[in-house]
Amino acid sequence: FNNFLKYLKINKKNSILILGNFPKISEKWLKSKIKNKILHQNLPYGEMSKLYSKINRINFKKNQIVVITLPTPKQEIIANYISSKNINCKIICLGGSLNMLSGHEMPAPEIMNKFYLEWLWRLRYDTSRRILRLIISFFYFIVSFFSGKTKYLY
């Protein structure tokens, strides 16, 4: 993240578009770190069709830095979608990093990270949505694993 901030300090002409969750405390923290113009667009929860519809209405600027604060894997899917239509903007997927750095959200304890259990720590908030997302992701993983489409397991 420090490299990202250094890049922004060097390239002050680039505007930053935050897509997704961006509370005021995170905005204030980011503005204290950089001088770039910061724009924000909330994205709807739910189906990908709603996200695509919202993104299609956004006017991306040349050399704009687009920061996506959605959870994985939606942020990567949206990043690919935006890059396929807007080759002139730079896209960074940060997930909840800005919220953690600004103090809006607590990072998982180091012991949870060490044993790859951050997902368990995150279940404390928005439990039903997160459990449903885990079940659906697990289902897609199993289907892709047994269909031979998953190649990154070894």
N, C-alpha and C positions, 0 to 999 in steps of 0.2 A: 504494500500500500504506500510505503514511503516513496518508492520509485514513481508511482502514479502522481503523488503530490509534487515531487520534483519536476516531473514532466509538465504539470499544469503551471508551475511557477515560471518555467522557461517559455511556455506557449500561452501567454496570457490572452492572446487574441481568440482562442478557442472558447466558444460557449459550451456549457455543460447542460445536458438535458437528463434529468433524473426520471426514470420511468419506474413507477411502483411506489412502495411505501417510503415516505420521507417526512418524518415528524419534524416539527419546528426546532426541537433541540438538536436534531441531526443537521438541519439546515444551518442553524446558528454556528455549530461546531465547524462545518465545512467552510462557511464564509470566513471564519476566523483563520483558516489555514491557507486559503487561496483568494485571489482577486478576480477570478474569471466570473463572467455572467452566469448565473445559475437559474435554470428553468426547471419546472417540475410538472409532470403529468401523472396523475393517479391512473392506475390500470384496474379494471374490474376483476373481481374474483370469479372463479367458475370456469366455464368452458373456454377452450382455445378460440372458438369462433368469436366470442365477445372480445378477447384480446386482439385478434387480428383486425376486427372491425374498428376498434379504438386506434390501433397503430396506423391503419390506413388513412385516418383523418389527421395524423400528425405531419406537420411540415418540417422535415429534417433539413438542416442547413449544411452547406458544404463545410467540411472540416470540423463539424460539431462532434463533441465527445458525448456519447450516449452511455449513461450508467444505468444498468438494470438491477433493481433491488428485489426481484422476485425470487422465490425459492427454486432450487434445482428440482426437476429438470426444465421447468417452464422458462427460466431465464435463458438457458442455452437454445431452446426452441425459438424463442422470440428473437434472440440475437441472430440466429441463422436467417430467420424470416426478414428482419430489418436489413441485414447485410446483402441479401439477395435482391433487394429493391433499392438500396441506397449505398452505393459503393464509396461515396465520399465521406462517410462519417466513421468515426472510430467507436467501437463498442467495447465496454468493460462490464463484466458480470460480477457484481459485488455481493449479491444476496443480502444478508443482514449485517454486513461488515460496518457500514456507516452507523447503523444504530448501536452496534457494540462499541465502536470507537468513541461515539458521542456520549455514551453512558445511558442512552435510552433503554438499552437492552443489556442484560448481564451475559457475558460470555460463559460458556460451559466451563466448569472446573477442569484444571489440567489433567486430573486423573481420568475424567470422562473422555477427554480427547485422546489420552494415551492408549486407552482400550477401545477406541472407536465407538464410543457410546454417547456422542453428542446428541444423537437423535433421541435417546432416552431422556436426556436433560430437557430437550425442547418440548417433550410431551406435556410438561407442566402447564403450558399455555395452549389454548386452542386445541385441546386434547382430541375431541371427536374428529375435527377436520384433519389433523395430522395422522391419526390412526387410520382413517379412511384412505389418505394419500399413501401411507405405507403399505396397506393391504393391496391397493391398486397397483402400486409400483412393483410389489412382490409378484403379483399375478403376471404382469407384463414381463418381468424378468424370467419367471418359470417358462412362460410360453416361448420367449425368444431363446432361452437356453435349450429347450428340447426341440426347437425347430432348427437349431444350428446357427442362429443369427448372432448369438453372443460369442465373441472371440476374445474378450479381454479378461478372462478368468484365470489365466496362468501367468 
